[in-house]
Amino acid sequence: MPAEQTDQVEQPEQAQRQGQAEPSEAAVRLLEMHEQLIHARALQIAAELRIGDLLADGPRTAADLATATDTHTDALYRMLRMLAARGVFTETDPGCFALTDLGAPLRSDHPYSVHATLAFGGATAQVFLDSLHSVRTGEATFPTTFGTSFFDYLAGHPEHGDLFNAAMREMSRPMLRAVLDAYDFSYARRIVDVGGGNGSLLSAILRSTPDSRGVVFDAPHVAEAAQEKLRAEGLADRCSVVGGDFFHTAPEDGDLYLLKWILHDWPDDQAATILRGCRNAMAPDGRVLIIEQVIPPGDTPHPGKTMDFSMLTLVNGRERTEEQFATLLADADLRLHRIVPTASPLSLIEAVSA
């Protein structure tokens, strides 16, 4: 297996300088950060309108795109012009736009599409405008904005639930190779993917470890989709699907329990309950592998710090530091064995029995 991570990545020079600026430069930089909200919202609107798909076959005029999207021609043109200035589109002729290489992942059929992620962000954007509630209370804002919890909302709005599931697949896709390259899964004869969704992660692992067998464990309605994917990939004979509630139990006798982007959805007490279920179910020499971001100390830039505030606002979850993971694991009678970095923002937090 890869060597143990012992130190966080050194703080880059840029991070050391980021708080140092001339007063006028500082003001400009803050205003640029403020404008990112406008650019982000425009990207979400472009995804909601499927502009990427509409430009898949080549340039089209703003008037043509406005007709296809039932929008105002001049207003749409001004939005596209703004995004073209950011490199997402290019104005090939006056009033005519094409996708750039940067904008290509707006297409829903792109191998690294971000269409669903941006469109789902647009569907829930209001919660971040209301997120002062989270700062004041330490609680999720989503129930205040939408009148129900995040996951209950998805269950009650299947169109957004489907969009969320597609977004999770999109976000996982570029990181999957990094996870497989960083960890040797071949020792595990029985791998249980807790909250495994449609089975994409476990399918990839099983294809790389022909002697392993697996279990996708998730809510019953999610498990059905996993069963279909496993059959389609010819893995149904090596992988079963179990529906259930990971707050109550987990499939028994696993050599390895995977938890990818699961614990960050929950505050510490509920996360510890999930881990305790894995600890009680696993084989005597079993391990737990948490696949999440590890927040580095100090001012070091890291996407986990942005995700952390998002998790607070949406579900009252959190990203965690190495120390916080160690404490959480200890509460579940587990011990942090090592943290394995990957070539992505994700790390692999490996735990064994305490």
Summary of the structure (lengths in Angstrom):
residues: 354
radius of gyration: 22.1
end to end distance: 20.7
largest distance: 68.1
contacts: 1107
relative contact order: 0.10
helix: 50%
strand: 16%
